[in-house]
Amino acid sequence: MKQPLIVIEAAATGYNSEVVLRDVGLTVYPDDFIGIIGPNGGGKTTLVKLILGLQPLFSGKVLFPSGKPRMGYLPQASQVDRSFPITVKELISSGMKSRNTLIPYLNAGQKQRLEEMIREAGLQRYANKPIGELSGGQLQKALLCRALIDDPQLLILDEPNTHVDKQFEQELYRWLKRLNQQMAILLVSHDIGTISPLIKSIACVNETLHYHPSNQISEEVLKVYHCPVDVIAHGPVPHRVLKSHDHE
């Protein structure tokens, strides 16, 4: 039987004394691809921070049965300061947690890994440019490289398709599908209709967490979960959820 990477049991967390998430339970296995959905303010980003160890645990447990896994994190685009004076290469290499911060240069293996990531993302032309000169999609690629450069066991992405074009979005999803053969992925998104063919299961977060062990979820189930989202999947074609929804 597969050993889980993370087990969350009856967890509660929040900010100051205000509880944002309560009675959260979730188990993440090494080959999982979980879509995290829910309304604004429901606690999706708070859940991500809890898993990353950036959020205090008020009660309950967050367990790592095999030891704390290596994690890569792609934050929301709005959290990135594009005016910060750093090049693409510098941004990506800053994700090397194994790097010796006392030594101001990369060793041969680290340089090779950095070049591999830049090539895979198609960012060779921009490697020495400041991040402020990148498009939204190019910046997301660089940030994803940063999250991946230390070969994480768990990749967490918080709304990675915000402020990017459709071409990048499709490239991203193809990349994530390949990556899921090597690591677990948690993907926060509002657009369940788009990500539904990609993910394997769904966690609906709205003050607590409801886990759905499939990538197919109906409007009726979402109502039970009190989890409004913009789009769900009906068969092979995503449809917007409407009060009246008839198929010809």
ABEGO torsion letter per residue (X at the ends): XBBBABBBBGBBBEBEABBABBGBBBBBBAABBBBBBEBBGAGAAAAAAAAAGABBBABEBBBBAAEBBBBBBBBBAAABBAABBBBAAAAAAAABAABBAABABBBAAAAAAAAAAAAAAGAAAAAABBAAABBAAAAAAAAAAAAAAAGBABBBBBGAABGBBAAAAAAAAAAAAAAAAABBBBBBBABAAAAAAABABBBBBBGBBBBBABABBBAAAAAAAGBBBABBBBEABBBBBBABBBBX
